[in-house]
Amino acid sequence: MALYDRRARWETVSETLYAQARFQLTPDIEGRVLIDYARQEADPDSNYLNKYTGFGARGYNYAKATRTGIRPTLHWRIDPAHELQLGIGYQDYEAMLTPNLPSRYRRSLGTHGQGLNYANTDLPILIPSARHHNEFGYLQWQAQWTPQFTTMIGVRHDRHSGYGSSLNPRLGAVWQPLARHVFKLSYGEAFRAPSYDESLSAYGAFSGARDAEGLYIGKGFRAPNGKLEAERARTLSLTWDWRPTPSLNLITHLYHSHINNLIATLNERVPTQYIPGAVLSETTIKGNAGKAHHTGLDISGQWQFRTAGAWHGEVWGSLSYIDGTLQTGEDERNWDLPYVAKHKLKLGSTWRHGDTLTVTPRLTWVGRTTTGRRDRTRPGHHLKADAWWAASLHVGWHRLLDGHATLWLDIDNLFDRRYHVAHGAADSTLLTMPQQPRSWMVTLEYSF
């Protein structure tokens, strides 16, 4: 579906800047102010050769998104048994995302001055953009009623200029009936605003054909959707923290989540005619047309050890299980969850020699994983990728250069295995994606 050569490349720049100030208003009240800025931008020279460009001419894209925010918070220790946290914040978002372009985007001309037409037409290319802001505030109260019982209650309110208001509560309780057993029960609600890739993404190509009225005919286009709503989730979880011995810790975590307003790719019954001078058919769009249920169980453990010599460290592992159903679009059938492996296993150990050497081997095993493509022979099921495992090794040499430096060696896919992970939802994409062979990275940290 694509050709790769040295000139076909995709490059992005991501930067984040933040500053935080802390201050003590009273002995019991601490305040903080966080200011942050983030930018992500695609290089205008990024281009590709694929089926949308006929494997001949190059296709270009350009995208840029920024976020600026400020968040003051207060932490008030009312008395030894009660604490209160509150905060407010403001965030400003701005983004633009081009469809396929016949030549590079010129930053100096802006979104309305590019003067570019869709390939094989004289139709000007429309570049969608958006700007939103979000105001929020939250309050959380934690109370320790007895040495064995603690509760927490919190609430957050968001007012988003694009998606309206949202009120999300959070409740929790911690109970320690015995010295080595701790139980935690929590409930929370949250929302996820649509990403700009979901709301602004638009693509497609014209062949140059016209209908009887002289309108260009376009098939298989993706239409932008500026009316997407936020996804909303509710989660209930129970955790059991057990310490049979001072050096052994076992944790069992059971949870259930319900998500509605899921954003999914939909086939439009009535195509959105968002390109003047064209008639579009067989279009797709991102829409709120889904819901999902998840139930999962995580079991993890950690054991700390010390040898007769200078070596000490810990061994850890975790086993997880998840299952659930998904409904999307007009299909009322319950489907298994895409991009989910029901079973996962992780094992690892860290060995430390004094304070000069750290060695950490890790092993990950992931069971058969559902892809994004539905199995046409088994309604309700997605096609699956094979199970895989991979190991890694991380070694650190500390207290180098008079104690100021640490040298790290990270080796991923230690045994150089060839394996694939779940991928494509469309017939035109790879069902599974090959992963990197053995890779090395050396890092030097120096403290001034």
C-alpha positions as CSV (number, residue, x, y, z in Angstrom):
1,M,0.0,0.0,0.0
2,A,3.0,2.3,0.2
3,L,6.5,2.7,-1.3
4,Y,9.4,3.5,0.9
5,D,12.5,5.4,-0.2
6,R,14.9,7.9,1.2
7,R,12.8,10.9,0.2
8,A,9.6,9.5,1.6
9,R,9.8,10.3,5.3
10,W,7.7,11.5,8.2
11,E,9.2,13.7,10.9
12,T,7.6,15.5,13.8
13,V,8.8,17.8,16.5
14,S,7.4,17.6,20.1
15,E,8.3,20.1,22.8
16,T,7.1,20.7,26.3
17,L,8.0,23.6,28.6
18,Y,6.7,24.0,32.1
19,A,7.4,25.9,35.3
20,Q,6.2,25.2,38.8
21,A,6.3,27.4,41.9
22,R,5.6,26.3,45.5
23,F,4.8,28.5,48.4
24,Q,3.8,28.1,52.0
25,L,0.8,30.3,53.0
26,T,0.6,29.0,56.5
27,P,2.2,26.0,58.3
28,D,-0.8,23.9,57.2
29,I,-1.5,25.3,53.8
30,E,0.8,24.8,50.8
31,G,0.2,26.2,47.4
32,R,1.5,25.5,43.9
33,V,1.2,27.1,40.5
34,L,2.0,25.1,37.3
35,I,2.4,26.8,33.9
36,D,2.9,24.6,30.9
37,Y,3.2,24.8,27.1
38,A,3.3,22.0,24.6
39,R,3.6,21.9,20.8
40,Q,3.6,19.1,18.3
41,E,4.3,19.8,14.6
42,A,4.9,17.7,11.5
43,D,7.7,18.8,9.2
44,P,6.2,20.3,6.0
45,D,8.7,18.3,4.0
46,S,7.2,15.0,5.2
47,N,5.8,13.1,2.3
48,Y,4.7,9.6,1.2
49,L,4.2,7.5,-1.9
50,N,1.1,5.3,-1.6
51,K,-2.2,4.3,-3.3
52,Y,-3.6,7.8,-2.6
53,T,-0.9,9.3,-4.8
54,G,-1.0,6.6,-7.5
55,F,2.5,5.5,-6.3
56,G,3.9,8.3,-8.6
57,A,3.5,11.8,-7.4
58,R,4.3,12.6,-3.7
59,G,1.7,13.3,-1.2
60,Y,2.3,15.8,1.6
61,N,0.6,16.5,5.0
62,Y,1.1,19.1,7.6
63,A,-0.2,19.2,11.2
64,K,0.3,21.5,14.2
65,A,-1.2,21.5,17.6
66,T,-0.4,23.6,20.7
67,R,-1.6,23.6,24.3
68,T,-1.1,26.3,26.9
69,G,-2.3,26.0,30.5
70,I,-2.1,27.3,34.1
71,R,-3.1,25.4,37.2
72,P,-3.0,26.8,40.8
73,T,-3.6,24.3,43.6
74,L,-3.9,24.4,47.4
75,H,-3.3,21.6,49.9
76,W,-4.7,22.3,53.4
77,R,-4.0,20.0,56.3
78,I,-7.0,20.8,58.4
79,D,-6.0,18.6,61.3
80,P,-4.1,15.3,61.7
81,A,-7.1,13.4,60.4
82,H,-8.4,15.6,57.6
83,E,-6.9,17.0,54.4
84,L,-8.3,19.1,51.6
85,Q,-7.0,19.6,48.1
86,L,-8.5,22.1,45.7
87,G,-7.4,23.5,42.4
88,I,-8.6,25.5,39.3
89,G,-7.1,25.6,35.8
90,Y,-7.3,27.0,32.3
91,Q,-6.1,25.3,29.1
92,D,-6.1,26.7,25.6
93,Y,-5.9,24.4,22.6
94,E,-5.3,25.2,18.9
95,A,-4.8,22.7,16.0
96,M,-4.9,22.4,12.3
97,L,-4.6,19.3,10.1
98,T,-4.3,19.3,6.4
99,P,-5.8,16.6,4.0
100,N,-3.5,15.2,1.3
101,L,-1.6,18.0,-0.3
102,P,0.1,17.9,-3.8
103,S,3.0,20.0,-2.6
104,R,4.6,21.0,0.7
105,Y,2.7,23.3,3.2
106,R,4.1,26.8,3.4
107,R,3.9,28.0,7.0
108,S,4.1,31.8,6.1
109,L,0.9,31.6,4.0
110,G,-1.4,30.2,6.7
111,T,-4.3,27.9,6.2
112,H,-6.2,30.2,3.8
113,G,-3.3,31.3,1.5
114,Q,-1.8,28.0,0.3
115,G,-3.4,28.2,-3.1
116,L,-3.4,24.4,-3.6
117,N,-6.0,22.4,-5.4
118,Y,-7.0,18.7,-5.0
119,A,-5.1,16.6,-7.4
120,N,-6.8,16.1,-10.8
121,T,-9.2,19.0,-10.1
122,D,-9.4,22.7,-9.9
123,L,-11.1,22.6,-6.5
124,P,-9.2,24.6,-3.7
125,I,-8.2,22.5,-0.8
126,L,-9.9,23.4,2.5
127,I,-7.7,23.0,5.6
128,P,-9.7,22.4,8.8
129,S,-8.6,24.0,12.0
130,A,-10.0,24.5,15.5
131,R,-9.4,26.3,18.7
132,H,-10.9,25.5,22.1
133,H,-10.4,26.3,25.7
134,N,-11.2,24.4,28.9
135,E,-11.8,25.7,32.4
136,F,-11.8,23.3,35.3
137,G,-11.9,23.1,39.0
138,Y,-11.6,20.2,41.5
139,L,-12.0,19.5,45.2
140,Q,-10.9,16.5,47.2
141,W,-11.4,15.7,50.9
142,Q,-9.5,12.9,52.6
143,A,-10.5,11.8,56.1
144,Q,-8.9,9.2,58.5
145,W,-11.8,8.2,60.8
146,T,-9.8,5.6,62.6
147,P,-6.2,4.2,62.3
148,Q,-7.7,1.4,60.1
149,F,-10.3,3.3,58.0
150,T,-9.9,6.2,55.6
151,T,-12.2,7.7,53.0
152,M,-11.8,10.0,50.1
153,I,-14.4,12.0,48.2
154,G,-13.7,14.3,45.2
155,V,-15.3,16.1,42.4
156,R,-14.1,17.8,39.2
157,H,-16.0,20.1,36.9
158,D,-14.9,20.9,33.4
159,R,-16.4,23.5,31.0
160,H,-15.1,22.9,27.5
161,S,-15.9,25.4,24.8
162,G,-16.4,22.6,22.2
163,Y,-18.0,19.8,24.2
164,G,-19.9,21.5,27.1
165,S,-19.7,20.9,30.8
166,S,-18.8,17.7,32.6
167,L,-19.1,16.8,36.4
168,N,-17.1,13.8,37.5
169,P,-17.1,12.4,41.0
170,R,-14.5,10.2,42.7
171,L,-15.0,8.1,45.8
172,G,-12.7,5.8,47.7
173,A,-12.3,4.0,51.0
174,V,-9.3,2.2,52.5
175,W,-9.8,-0.4,55.2
176,Q,-7.0,-2.2,57.1
177,P,-8.7,-4.9,59.3
178,L,-5.4,-6.6,60.0
179,A,-1.8,-5.4,60.1
180,R,-0.9,-7.3,56.8
181,H,-4.1,-6.8,54.9
182,V,-5.3,-3.5,53.2
183,F,-8.5,-3.3,51.1
184,K,-9.2,-0.4,48.8
185,L,-12.6,0.3,47.1
186,S,-12.9,3.1,44.6
187,Y,-15.3,4.5,42.1
188,G,-14.7,7.2,39.5
189,E,-16.1,8.9,36.4
190,A,-14.2,10.6,33.7
191,F,-14.5,11.9,30.2
192,R,-12.2,12.1,27.1
193,A,-12.5,14.9,24.7
194,P,-12.1,13.9,21.1
195,S,-8.7,14.3,19.7
196,Y,-8.1,16.7,16.8
197,D,-7.0,13.8,14.7
198,E,-10.6,12.4,15.2
199,S,-12.4,15.7,14.6
200,L,-10.3,17.3,11.9
201,S,-9.0,14.3,9.9
202,A,-10.0,14.4,6.3
203,Y,-8.5,12.7,3.3
204,G,-9.3,11.2,-0.1
205,A,-8.3,11.5,-3.8
206,F,-10.1,12.5,-7.0
207,S,-9.7,10.6,-10.2
208,G,-10.7,13.7,-12.3
209,A,-14.1,12.2,-13.4
210,R,-17.2,14.5,-13.3
211,D,-20.9,13.9,-13.3
212,A,-23.5,15.3,-15.7
213,E,-23.6,18.6,-13.8
214,G,-19.8,19.0,-14.0
215,L,-19.2,18.2,-10.3
216,Y,-16.1,16.2,-9.5
217,I,-16.9,12.7,-8.3
218,G,-15.2,11.5,-5.1
219,K,-15.5,8.1,-3.5
220,G,-14.0,6.8,-0.2
221,F,-13.3,10.2,1.4
222,R,-13.0,10.8,5.2
223,A,-15.1,13.7,6.3
224,P,-14.2,15.9,9.3
225,N,-16.6,16.1,12.2
226,G,-16.6,19.2,14.4
227,K,-19.6,18.0,16.4
228,L,-18.1,15.0,18.1
229,E,-18.9,14.7,21.8
230,A,-16.7,13.5,24.6
231,E,-16.4,9.8,25.6
232,R,-17.5,9.1,29.1
233,A,-16.4,6.3,31.5
234,R,-17.4,4.9,34.9
235,T,-15.1,2.5,36.7
236,L,-15.4,0.5,40.0
237,S,-12.4,-1.3,41.4
238,L,-11.4,-3.3,44.5
239,T,-7.8,-3.9,45.5
240,W,-6.4,-6.3,48.1
241,D,-2.9,-5.5,49.3
242,W,-1.4,-8.4,51.3
243,R,2.1,-8.6,52.9
244,P,2.6,-12.1,54.2
245,T,6.2,-11.2,55.2
246,P,8.0,-7.8,55.4
247,S,9.9,-8.7,52.2
248,L,6.9,-10.1,50.2
249,N,4.0,-8.0,48.8
250,L,1.0,-9.4,46.9
251,I,-1.6,-7.2,45.2
252,T,-4.9,-8.3,43.7
253,H,-6.9,-5.7,41.7
254,L,-10.4,-6.4,40.3
255,Y,-12.1,-3.7,38.2
256,H,-15.1,-3.1,35.9
257,S,-15.6,-0.2,33.5
258,H,-18.4,1.0,31.3
259,I,-17.7,3.5,28.5
260,N,-20.3,5.2,26.4
261,N,-20.2,7.7,23.5
262,L,-17.3,5.8,22.1
263,I,-15.8,7.4,19.0
264,A,-15.8,5.0,16.0
265,T,-15.3,5.2,12.3
266,L,-18.8,5.1,10.6
267,N,-20.0,4.6,7.1
268,E,-22.2,7.6,6.3
269,R,-25.7,6.9,4.9
270,V,-25.9,10.5,3.8
271,P,-22.4,11.6,2.8
272,T,-21.2,14.9,4.2
273,Q,-20.6,17.2,1.2
274,Y,-17.8,19.2,2.7
275,I,-15.9,20.0,-0.6
276,P,-17.7,22.7,-2.7
277,G,-17.8,21.7,-6.3
278,A,-17.7,18.0,-5.6
279,V,-20.2,15.2,-5.0
280,L,-18.9,12.7,-2.5
281,S,-20.1,9.1,-1.9
282,E,-19.1,6.1,0.2
283,T,-17.7,8.5,2.8
284,T,-16.6,7.6,6.3
285,I,-16.6,9.9,9.4
286,K,-15.8,9.7,13.1
287,G,-18.9,9.6,15.2
288,N,-20.2,8.9,18.7
289,A,-21.7,5.5,18.1
290,G,-20.3,3.0,20.6
291,K,-20.2,1.6,24.1
292,A,-18.0,-0.9,25.8
293,H,-17.8,-3.0,29.0
294,H,-14.5,-4.2,30.5
295,T,-13.9,-6.5,33.4
296,G,-10.3,-7.3,34.5
297,L,-8.2,-8.9,37.1
298,D,-4.5,-8.0,37.8
299,I,-2.4,-10.1,40.2
300,S,1.1,-8.8,41.0
301,G,3.8,-9.6,43.5
302,Q,7.2,-8.3,44.7
303,W,9.8,-10.0,46.8
304,Q,12.8,-8.2,48.2
305,F,16.0,-10.1,48.8
306,R,19.6,-9.7,50.1
307,T,22.5,-12.0,49.7
308,A,25.4,-12.7,52.0
309,G,27.5,-10.4,49.9
310,A,26.9,-6.9,48.6
311,W,24.1,-7.9,46.2
312,H,20.5,-7.1,47.0
313,G,17.3,-6.3,45.0
314,E,13.9,-7.5,44.2
315,V,11.9,-9.9,42.0
316,W,8.5,-9.0,40.7
317,G,5.8,-10.3,38.4
318,S,2.3,-9.7,37.3
319,L,-0.5,-11.6,35.6
320,S,-3.5,-9.9,34.0
321,Y,-6.8,-11.0,32.5
322,I,-9.4,-8.8,30.8
323,D,-12.6,-9.4,28.9
324,G,-15.5,-7.4,27.7
325,T,-17.8,-6.4,24.8
326,L,-18.0,-3.6,22.3
327,Q,-20.9,-2.1,20.3
328,T,-20.1,0.3,17.5
329,G,-22.1,1.9,14.7
330,E,-25.5,0.6,13.7
331,D,-24.5,-3.0,14.5
332,E,-26.2,-4.0,17.8
333,R,-24.2,-7.2,18.1
334,N,-21.7,-7.5,21.0
335,W,-18.2,-7.8,19.6
336,D,-15.1,-8.8,21.5
337,L,-12.8,-6.0,22.4
338,P,-10.3,-4.9,19.6
339,Y,-6.6,-4.6,20.3
340,V,-6.9,-6.5,23.6
341,A,-5.0,-9.6,24.8
342,K,-7.0,-11.4,27.4
343,H,-3.8,-12.8,29.1
344,K,-0.5,-11.0,29.9
345,L,2.4,-12.0,32.0
346,K,5.4,-9.9,33.1
347,L,8.4,-11.0,35.1
348,G,11.5,-9.1,36.1
349,S,14.2,-8.7,38.6
350,T,16.6,-5.9,39.7
351,W,20.0,-6.8,41.1
352,R,22.0,-4.1,42.8
353,H,25.7,-4.3,43.9
354,G,26.1,-1.7,46.5
355,D,25.3,1.6,45.0
356,T,27.5,1.2,41.9
357,L,25.8,-1.4,39.7
358,T,22.2,-2.1,38.7
359,V,21.1,-5.1,36.5
360,T,17.5,-5.5,35.5
361,P,16.3,-8.3,33.1
362,R,12.6,-8.3,32.1
363,L,10.4,-10.7,30.3
364,T,7.0,-9.9,28.7
365,W,4.5,-12.5,27.3
366,V,1.3,-11.4,25.6
367,G,-1.4,-13.9,24.6
368,R,-3.3,-13.9,21.4
369,T,-4.5,-10.4,20.7
370,T,-7.6,-9.2,18.8
371,T,-6.9,-6.9,15.9
372,G,-9.1,-4.1,14.6
373,R,-10.5,-6.2,11.8
374,R,-13.7,-8.2,12.2
375,D,-13.8,-11.9,11.4
376,R,-16.4,-12.3,8.6
377,T,-16.7,-16.0,9.4
378,R,-17.4,-15.6,13.1
379,P,-19.8,-12.7,13.9
380,G,-19.0,-11.0,17.2
381,H,-15.3,-11.8,16.9
382,H,-12.2,-10.0,15.6
383,L,-9.3,-11.6,13.8
384,K,-6.4,-12.3,16.1
385,A,-2.6,-11.9,16.2
386,D,-0.4,-14.7,17.5
387,A,0.9,-14.6,21.1
388,W,4.5,-13.3,21.5
389,W,7.2,-12.9,24.1
390,A,10.2,-10.6,24.3
391,A,13.0,-10.0,26.8
392,S,15.0,-6.9,27.7
393,L,18.1,-6.0,29.7
394,H,18.9,-2.8,31.5
395,V,22.3,-2.2,33.1
396,G,23.4,0.9,35.0
397,W,26.8,2.0,36.3
398,H,26.5,4.6,39.0
399,R,28.7,7.1,40.8
400,L,31.0,7.6,37.8
401,L,33.0,10.8,37.3
402,D,33.5,11.5,41.0
403,G,29.9,10.5,41.8
404,H,28.2,12.9,39.3
405,A,27.4,10.5,36.4
406,T,25.5,7.3,35.6
407,L,25.9,5.3,32.4
408,W,22.9,3.2,31.2
409,L,22.8,0.4,28.7
410,D,19.3,-0.6,27.5
411,I,18.8,-3.6,25.2
412,D,15.3,-4.2,24.0
413,N,14.3,-7.5,22.3
414,L,17.4,-9.1,23.9
415,F,17.1,-12.4,21.9
416,D,16.4,-10.7,18.6
417,R,13.1,-12.4,18.1
418,R,10.8,-11.7,15.1
419,Y,7.3,-11.1,16.2
420,H,4.2,-9.1,15.2
421,V,1.5,-7.3,17.2
422,A,-2.1,-6.6,16.4
423,H,-2.8,-3.9,13.9
424,G,-5.2,-2.9,11.1
425,A,-8.9,-2.4,11.0
426,A,-9.2,-1.9,7.3
427,D,-8.6,-4.5,4.5
428,S,-6.0,-2.1,3.0
429,T,-3.7,-2.2,6.1
430,L,-1.5,-4.9,7.6
431,L,-3.3,-7.2,9.9
432,T,-0.3,-7.5,12.2
433,M,2.7,-5.2,12.4
434,P,6.3,-6.4,12.6
435,Q,8.3,-5.2,15.6
436,Q,11.8,-3.9,15.9
437,P,14.7,-6.4,16.1
438,R,17.2,-6.1,18.9
439,S,17.9,-2.4,19.6
440,W,20.5,-0.8,21.8
441,M,20.6,2.6,23.6
442,V,23.3,4.1,25.7
443,T,22.5,7.0,28.0
444,L,24.8,9.2,30.1
445,E,23.3,11.2,33.0
446,Y,25.4,13.9,34.6
447,S,24.3,15.9,37.7
448,F,25.9,19.3,38.0
